[in-house]
């Protein structure tokens, strides 16, 4: 199918869903009790997504927020509440039926929030050619929409264009654990189901990095469904348009605290836990963003850390038999590569099979924010217990 044909079929599918109330895509975790206090039922019943990007404490008062693929407006209206009356929200959608519903309810939401007028504007446009001025957006959100765009790298470049220096995104979407085959790519029905256009996590993050975003990291993930052995799962990612250096900083060194034994950042710099690494002024800015800031000690002079220092962190595996149960770990940033203390090397977005011992490590507080965990076993399995050597010999 051509790009134009895909776009038309997706738009027609969602227009039909808006008119009939058909449920689309994926389960979400909206706080409907809260949203019903100010958002009309007409909007709530046509809210399609795979996350809650506006409801994850990412929106700040007074900001300008852009929602890509705003649909009936649920995430825009949630953002409207959070930015307050002096903030601004822009929704972009390509489907006239959705835009009509969203625009009709904007004044109702504003009145329910006690605002003198609506601070939400809905514009017709495509994700890869957004009618938004350069460098005007503090926060970009999107909920299960970018996978519907045929040219996702163009969407990521558009996001970078409209973001302010220092701006950021929080995006929920569907990805796959392997490349989607052509027979699904050319299935028009499954495009509307958020399946045919899904990228792998590696390709998704790589496209954002190529566009210029840095500090890309996982906020949350959840398995969704399996089709012909392909695991589709929802992710929510955040990343930054890191501004250029404007004032020199006295910081010259970064020391990795842990819990990783070693990491490689998005600029290719390697850090070994406890050993100070010289950094540039641009690195200082990047490493000051969360969650990177929590992993490093930034100092004007070299600082070494060891196990006696309270800033040094590690999660050592228990040296007990472990079992293979079908689990795979996907590193989801903010590092290109990371190693644990059991000699596993994780590369961002690439599934790595892990045993039960490693699963327990990755589910610990220090590691869990950085990994999506999938289970590829066709049925529950206990596996056969194997003895792991101290050098990580079993896995």
N, C-alpha and C positions, 0 to 999 in steps of 0.2 A: 504493500500500500504506500501511496505517496504521503508526504508530510501533510499536504492540504486535506487529503482524504481522512487521515487519522484525526486531524483537528476537527473536521466536520462531524465525523461519527461520534467522537467524544462529546462535543457540544450538544449534538442531537440527543444523545443518551441522557445527559444530565438535565437537559430541558424537559424531556419526558418525565424523568424522575421528579423534578420540581412540580410538574403539573399533576402528577398522580400520587405523590407521596411515597413512591417506591424507595425502599431502603437500599443504600449503595455502600460498597466498599466494606469498611472494617469497623469493629467495635471500638468505641472511645470511652474515656473516663471523665466525661463532663460532669460537673456538679450541677445536675439539672435542677435540684431544689433551689440553689442559689440563682441560676440563670433565669428561672421562671419568674423571679421577682421583678425583672425589668425587660426581658426579651419575650416578644409575643410567640405564641404557640406556632403560628404559621412559619416562623423562622426555625424554631427548634425541631420541627418534624422533618425538615429537609436539610439537616445538618450532617454532612458526610465528612468523614475524616478518619485518621488512624492515630490521633494524639490530641493533646490540648496545648498547643504552643503558646497561646495567650494566657494560660492559667498556671504556668510553671514558675511564677515569681520572676519572670524575665522582663516584664513591662514596667517602666518607671514613670512616675508622674511628670507631666509636662513634655513628654517625648512626642516625636512624629513617628508613627508606626505604619508600615506597609504590609498588607496581607495579599499574597499572591494566590489567586484563585479563591476569592472571598465567598463565592456561592451566595447563599441566602443571608450571610452577614454575621453568623454566630460569633466567630472569632474576632471580627471587627468590633462588634458590640461589647464583647468582654474586654477587649483592649480599650475601648472608649471609656468604660468604667474605671479602668486602672490608670490611664493617663490623666484623667480628670478633665474638667472643663477647659483648662488652658492647653491641654494636649491636642493632638490631631491624629486622625486615623484615615488612611486611604485604602480602599479595597479595589482590586483589579479582578475582573472576570470577563470571560468571552461570551457568556451565555445570557441572552436578553431576558429570558424568563427569570433567571436568578437575580439579575440586576434590578428588575422591576420589583421583585419581592423585597430585596434589601433596601432599595430607595424608599419604598412605601413605608417601611417600618422604622427608618432612621429617626424621624421626628417623634415617634411613639417611644422609642428607647430613650431619647434625650429627655423627654418629659418625665419618664419613669425614674430617671437618674437625677432629676431636679436641675438639669442644665438649662440655661436660657435659650440655647439653640443646639442643633446637632453638631458635633465635632467630627462626624464621619462623612466621607465623600466616596461615592462609588463611581469608578470609571470603567468604561469598556475598553478591553485591550487583551493582548496575549502576553503570556509569561516571558516569551523571548523577544518582545518588543514593547516594553511597558511605557505607557504615557506618563512618565514621572521624570522630573528634572534631575540632573546629575548632582550627586553629593548632598541630598536633602533628607535622607532617612536615617533615623537613629537605630531603629530595630525593624528587621524584616522577619515576618512570620509567614508560614504556609502550612497547610494541613492536608497532606495526602494529595497533592496536586502536581508537583514537579514530575512525578513518574508518568503523568499523562502527556507531558510535553515531548514531542518527537526529538527535538534537539536540546538536550539538557545542558550541554556545555554553554550554549548560547544563553540559556536562562541564568546560569551561574555568573556569566559575564555581565548580564544585565543587573543582577543583584549587586555585584561589586560596583558597577557604575553609579547606581542610585544611592548607595550607602555613603553616609558621611565618613570622613576619616575618624577612626575610633568607633564607628558604627559596628553593628553585630547582627547576626541572624539566629533565630531559633526555628528550625524546620522539622516537621514531622512528615515521614514518608514511608513507603514500602520499598524494601530492597530484597534481593535474593542471595542465596549462598553460593550460587553458580550462575554463569551466563544463561540468560533465557534463550531457548532455542528458537529458530526461525518459525517453526510451525505455530508457536505461541505469539511471536512478534506480529505475525500476520493474521491473528485472530481478533477481528474487530470487537467482538463482544468482550473479550478479556482485557482489552485496553480500558474499557469503562470500569472493569472490575479491579483496576490498579495492579494488574499482573503482567500484561504483555510489555509494558514500558519500564518494568523494574530493572534497575542496574544492580550489579553487585555492590557491596559496601565499599570495596576497594575502588571501583570505578566512580562511585558517587563522590567519595571524599577527594579522589584525585581530580575530578572535574572542578570542585570547589577550590582546591589548592591552586590549580592552573589558572583559575580566574583571579587569584590574588589573596584569597582568604587564608588566615593562619589561626593557630590555636584551636583547630576543629576537634571537637570532642563529643562523646556520647553523653546525653542527659538521661535517656531511658530507652529500653528496648523491650519487645514482647513478640514471641512467636505468633504467627497468624495462621497460615495453612500450608499444606504440602500438596503439590501437584506434580505427578510423574517424577517423584523423587527430588523435586526442587523445593527447598524450604524458603518460603516467603515470610518476612518478619518486619514489624514496624520499628522504626527508630526515630528518635528525636535528637538532632544534632545542634550544637551551637558553635559559632566561629566568629572571627573578628576581621574587620578591615583595619589592620594595625597602622596607626598614623606614623608618618616619618618623624625622625628625631628633630626636635626643635631647640631643646636646651641640653647641654652636656650634663651627664650624670657622673657622680663620683664612683659609681659601681663599675667594677672591672672584672669581677669573678663570680661564677655560679658554682655552687657545690650541690650535687644531687643528694637529697635527704633519704630517698627511698619512696615506697617499699621496693621498687624495681632495683635490681642489681646494676643494670645498665640501660640507658635509653639513647635513642637518636632522635633529635628534634626535626621539625619540618624543613629546616635549613641545612640538615645534614651534619650538624654538630653532635658528637658523641660525648656522653657524660657517664662516668663511673661513680657509683655511690661512694660518697665520702671524700672524693678527690676534687679539688678546685679546678675549674676549667676557665681559661681566659675567654671573655665574651665581648662582643661589639656593643656599641650604643643601641643599635637596632635590636639586638638580643635582649638587652635590659628591658626594653618596652614589652617585647613579646612575653618574656618570662614573668612579667608583672601581672599578666592577665590570669584569671582563674580558668582552669584548675592548676595551670602550670606553677603559679606562685606558691602553692602549697607543697610543691615537690622540691623546691630549691631554696638555698640560703644565698642571698645576693649580698656581696660585700666589696668594699674598695680594695681589700688585700686578701691574699689566699687564706682560706679557712678549711682545715681538714676536719672531717668528722669520723668518729668511730662509735662502737656500741656503747661506750660510756657516756656519750653525748645525748641528751634527751631529744635533740633534733633529728637524730639518726633513726630511721624506721626500717623494719624488715618483717616479713612474715615467712618463717621457715616451715617447710613441709614436715609433717610427722613421718618418721621413718618406719612405716608400717605397711603391710601388704595392701595393695589397692586393686581395684577392679575396673575393667573397661565396660562402660555402660552406654556407649554411643554418643558421649558429649564432645562437642567441638567448641573451642573458644575463638572469638574474633576480636582482636584488639581494635578499639574504636577511638583511638586518639587519646591525647594530643601529640602522640609520638609516631614516627614512621616505623620504629622498631623498638622493642623492649625485651629485656631478659629478666626472668625471676631467679630465685636462689636455688632452683633445681635444674638449671641449665636449659630450660625451655626458651626458645627465641620466638617471639610473636611479631609478625609483620602486619601492619595495619590492614584490616579488612580481610585477611586471608585465614580461612578456617584451619585450626590446628587441633587434631584429636588429642584429648586429654583423658587421664584416668581419674578415678574418684579422689585420689589424694590431691591431685592438682586442682580439681574442681573445688575442693574445700579451701585451698589457698586463694583461688580467684574469687570466691564468695566472701572473703574476709573484707573488712572495712576499707583497707587501703587499696585493694585491687578492684572491688566490685564496680566502681563507677566507670571503669575503663574497658569493660568487656561485655559483649553480647554472647550469650551461651545458647547453643542449639543442641538438640538431641536428634541425631539422624537414625537412631535405631528404629526399625520397623515395628517393633513391639518391645515392651519393657524387658530389660535383661539385667541380671545381676552380675554377669560376667564371671570369669574365673580369677580368683585372687592370685596376684603375682607379687613377688617380693622385689621391692625397688632398692637398688643399691644407693649408697650415699651420693654417688656421682650422677644420679638421675638415670641409671641404666635402663629402667623399665619403660620410660617414655621420653 
